[in-house]
Amino acid sequence: MGKIISINVKPYTLSELAERYGVCTRTIHKWIEPFESELGEKIGRFYSVRQVEIIFENLGYPYLFQEAA
């Protein structure tokens, strides 16, 4: 039976997201490109909480979050 994952979603930079997924920033940017129009504009360097939720919905939860559960 799978564990229920409870994640406190917060604003992340592209570099922080890349680190969570274990890839370089260039790779995470390519992964995000297909649904970039759904995300909208970043606020400065950060993706908002809602944008991070959309990223997690499209890419799945990062491995580091799954390990912590």
N, CA and C atoms as an extended XYZ file, in Angstrom:
207
Properties=species:S:1:pos:R:3:atomname:S:1:resname:S:1:resid:I:1 pbc="F F F"
N         0.838       -1.181        0.000 N   MET     1
C         0.000        0.000        0.000 CA  MET     1
C         0.878        1.237        0.000 C   MET     1
N         0.564        2.226       -0.826 N   GLY     2
C         1.367        3.438       -0.945 CA  GLY     2
C         1.179        4.367        0.238 C   GLY     2
N         2.177        5.163        0.486 N   LYS     3
C         2.119        6.144        1.562 CA  LYS     3
C         1.491        7.424        1.035 C   LYS     3
N         0.794        8.117        1.905 N   ILE     4
C         0.248        9.422        1.547 CA  ILE     4
C         1.352       10.448        1.782 C   ILE     4
N         1.607       11.249        0.761 N   ILE     5
C         2.687       12.232        0.837 CA  ILE     5
C         2.089       13.596        1.165 C   ILE     5
N         2.552       14.191        2.220 N   SER     6
C         2.133       15.537        2.599 CA  SER     6
C         3.318       16.463        2.364 C   SER     6
N         3.141       17.408        1.464 N   ILE     7
C         4.245       18.291        1.103 CA  ILE     7
C         3.840       19.733        1.352 C   ILE     7
N         4.712       20.467        2.004 N   ASN     8
C         4.512       21.889        2.183 CA  ASN     8
C         5.104       22.576        0.958 C   ASN     8
N         4.246       22.891        0.005 N   VAL     9
C         4.705       23.509       -1.242 CA  VAL     9
C         5.022       24.974       -0.972 C   VAL     9
N         6.162       25.421       -1.468 N   LYS    10
C         6.614       26.792       -1.283 CA  LYS    10
C         7.168       27.309       -2.598 C   LYS    10
N         7.397       28.611       -2.715 N   PRO    11
C         8.009       29.128       -3.941 CA  PRO    11
C         9.425       28.561       -4.125 C   PRO    11
N         9.769       28.227       -5.365 N   TYR    12
C        11.088       27.691       -5.693 CA  TYR    12
C        11.662       28.438       -6.887 C   TYR    12
N        12.992       28.536       -6.938 N   THR    13
C        13.669       29.025       -8.142 CA  THR    13
C        13.848       27.833       -9.076 C   THR    13
N        14.216       28.104      -10.297 N   LEU    14
C        14.476       27.035      -11.257 CA  LEU    14
C        15.608       26.135      -10.751 C   LEU    14
N        16.635       26.733      -10.169 N   SER    15
C        17.766       25.961       -9.638 CA  SER    15
C        17.340       25.045       -8.501 C   SER    15
N        16.482       25.538       -7.631 N   GLU    16
C        16.002       24.718       -6.514 CA  GLU    16
C        15.158       23.550       -7.010 C   GLU    16
N        14.310       23.806       -8.016 N   LEU    17
C        13.516       22.721       -8.588 CA  LEU    17
C        14.413       21.679       -9.241 C   LEU    17
N        15.410       22.145       -9.980 N   ALA    18
C        16.348       21.225      -10.628 CA  ALA    18
C        17.040       20.355       -9.582 C   ALA    18
N        17.429       20.956       -8.484 N   GLU    19
C        18.095       20.210       -7.413 CA  GLU    19
C        17.152       19.162       -6.820 C   GLU    19
N        15.891       19.521       -6.612 N   ARG    20
C        14.904       18.580       -6.073 CA  ARG    20
C        14.716       17.376       -6.997 C   ARG    20
N        14.712       17.629       -8.307 N   TYR    21
C        14.524       16.551       -9.280 CA  TYR    21
C        15.831       15.832       -9.630 C   TYR    21
N        16.951       16.366       -9.165 N   GLY    22
C        18.236       15.720       -9.420 CA  GLY    22
C        18.744       15.897      -10.842 C   GLY    22
N        18.400       17.034      -11.453 N   VAL    23
C        18.840       17.318      -12.826 CA  VAL    23
C        19.420       18.729      -12.872 C   VAL    23
N        20.002       19.099      -14.006 N   CYS    24
C        20.545       20.456      -14.162 CA  CYS    24
C        19.407       21.410      -14.551 C   CYS    24
N        19.665       22.698      -14.443 N   THR    25
C        18.640       23.697      -14.737 CA  THR    25
C        18.192       23.653      -16.207 C   THR    25
N        19.104       23.321      -17.074 N   ARG    26
C        18.754       23.227      -18.497 CA  ARG    26
C        17.717       22.120      -18.719 C   ARG    26
N        17.889       20.994      -18.049 N   THR    27
C        16.969       19.868      -18.187 CA  THR    27
C        15.599       20.201      -17.617 C   THR    27
N        15.552       20.769      -16.405 N   ILE    28
C        14.250       21.096      -15.806 CA  ILE    28
C        13.521       22.125      -16.656 C   ILE    28
N        14.254       23.053      -17.247 N   HIS    29
C        13.624       24.044      -18.125 CA  HIS    29
C        13.005       23.365      -19.342 C   HIS    29
N        13.682       22.395      -19.918 N   LYS    30
C        13.135       21.661      -21.072 CA  LYS    30
C        11.899       20.860      -20.672 C   LYS    30
N        11.900       20.312      -19.458 N   TRP    31
C        10.737       19.560      -18.974 CA  TRP    31
C         9.536       20.467      -18.783 C   TRP    31
N         9.781       21.709      -18.370 N   ILE    32
C         8.704       22.659      -18.081 CA  ILE    32
C         8.157       23.309      -19.359 C   ILE    32
N         8.946       23.387      -20.403 N   GLU    33
C         8.554       24.062      -21.648 CA  GLU    33
C         7.172       23.675      -22.177 C   GLU    33
N         6.798       22.384      -22.229 N   PRO    34
C         5.503       22.023      -22.824 CA  PRO    34
C         4.285       22.648      -22.137 C   PRO    34
N         4.369       22.970      -20.854 N   PHE    35
C         3.225       23.560      -20.163 CA  PHE    35
C         3.549       24.943      -19.573 C   PHE    35
N         4.554       25.599      -20.170 N   GLU    36
C         4.985       26.912      -19.708 CA  GLU    36
C         3.865       27.959      -19.812 C   GLU    36
N         3.027       27.863      -20.834 N   SER    37
C         1.929       28.824      -20.987 CA  SER    37
C         0.917       28.680      -19.857 C   SER    37
N         0.764       27.480      -19.330 N   GLU    38
C        -0.131       27.234      -18.194 CA  GLU    38
C         0.420       27.869      -16.906 C   GLU    38
N         1.747       27.956      -16.811 N   LEU    39
C         2.388       28.505      -15.615 CA  LEU    39
C         2.276       30.018      -15.532 C   LEU    39
N         2.415       30.693      -16.647 N   GLY    40
C         2.421       32.150      -16.638 CA  GLY    40
C         3.792       32.681      -16.242 C   GLY    40
N         3.849       33.959      -15.911 N   GLU    41
C         5.110       34.633      -15.572 CA  GLU    41
C         5.568       34.291      -14.156 C   GLU    41
N         6.886       34.160      -14.011 N   LYS    42
C         7.464       33.998      -12.676 CA  LYS    42
C         7.446       35.345      -11.967 C   LYS    42
N         7.492       35.282      -10.648 N   ILE    43
C         7.588       36.495       -9.839 CA  ILE    43
C         9.064       36.650       -9.489 C   ILE    43
N         9.760       37.508      -10.211 N   GLY    44
C        11.207       37.621      -10.028 CA  GLY    44
C        11.876       36.322      -10.441 C   GLY    44
N        12.670       35.743       -9.550 N   ARG    45
C        13.349       34.472       -9.839 CA  ARG    45
C        12.529       33.263       -9.408 C   ARG    45
N        11.432       33.496       -8.686 N   PHE    46
C        10.691       32.395       -8.076 CA  PHE    46
C         9.418       32.037       -8.823 C   PHE    46
N         9.123       30.730       -8.825 N   TYR    47
C         7.813       30.256       -9.242 CA  TYR    47
C         6.925       30.340       -8.015 C   TYR    47
N         5.693       30.814       -8.178 N   SER    48
C         4.766       30.943       -7.055 CA  SER    48
C         4.334       29.558       -6.575 C   SER    48
N         3.653       29.524       -5.452 N   VAL    49
C         3.166       28.259       -4.902 CA  VAL    49
C         2.259       27.568       -5.919 C   VAL    49
N         1.359       28.310       -6.538 N   ARG    50
C         0.453       27.713       -7.540 CA  ARG    50
C         1.239       27.182       -8.733 C   ARG    50
N         2.240       27.907       -9.182 N   GLN    51
C         3.063       27.446      -10.307 CA  GLN    51
C         3.809       26.168       -9.929 C   GLN    51
N         4.310       26.085       -8.710 N   VAL    52
C         5.016       24.882       -8.257 CA  VAL    52
C         4.039       23.709       -8.206 C   VAL    52
N         2.807       23.945       -7.768 N   GLU    53
C         1.796       22.881       -7.757 CA  GLU    53
C         1.543       22.365       -9.169 C   GLU    53
N         1.467       23.269      -10.143 N   ILE    54
C         1.266       22.878      -11.547 CA  ILE    54
C         2.452       22.054      -12.041 C   ILE    54
N         3.657       22.462      -11.685 N   ILE    55
C         4.861       21.719      -12.082 CA  ILE    55
C         4.816       20.322      -11.494 C   ILE    55
N         4.483       20.201      -10.208 N   PHE    56
C         4.405       18.883       -9.561 CA  PHE    56
C         3.316       18.028      -10.189 C   PHE    56
N         2.176       18.626      -10.555 N   GLU    57
C         1.092       17.884      -11.198 CA  GLU    57
C         1.533       17.328      -12.544 C   GLU    57
N         2.330       18.099      -13.286 N   ASN    58
C         2.756       17.685      -14.622 CA  ASN    58
C         3.970       16.767      -14.615 C   ASN    58
N         4.901       16.994      -13.706 N   LEU    59
C         6.142       16.206      -13.690 CA  LEU    59
C         6.142       15.107      -12.632 C   LEU    59
N         5.187       15.149      -11.725 N   GLY    60
C         5.201       14.231      -10.591 CA  GLY    60
C         6.029       14.850       -9.470 C   GLY    60
N         5.898       14.274       -8.295 N   TYR    61
C         6.645       14.804       -7.160 CA  TYR    61
C         8.104       14.400       -7.244 C   TYR    61
N         8.993       15.301       -6.879 N   PRO    62
C        10.426       14.982       -6.925 CA  PRO    62
C        10.766       13.805       -6.027 C   PRO    62
N        11.778       13.086       -6.399 N   TYR    63
C        12.251       11.910       -5.676 CA  TYR    63
C        12.543       12.222       -4.219 C   TYR    63
N        13.124       13.372       -3.935 N   LEU    64
C        13.478       13.742       -2.563 CA  LEU    64
C        12.255       13.834       -1.672 C   LEU    64
N        11.128       14.303       -2.212 N   PHE    65
C         9.888       14.369       -1.429 CA  PHE    65
C         9.347       12.974       -1.181 C   PHE    65
N         9.454       12.099       -2.156 N   GLN    66
C         8.944       10.750       -2.012 CA  GLN    66
C         9.728        9.978       -0.953 C   GLN    66
N        11.025       10.218       -0.868 N   GLU    67
C        11.867        9.553        0.122 CA  GLU    67
C        11.531       10.004        1.544 C   GLU    67
N        11.149       11.273        1.693 N   ALA    68
C        10.911       11.833        3.019 CA  ALA    68
C         9.617       11.288        3.639 C   ALA    68
N         8.714       10.793        2.831 N   ALA    69
C         7.426       10.323        3.344 CA  ALA    69
C         7.535        9.007        4.065 C   ALA    69
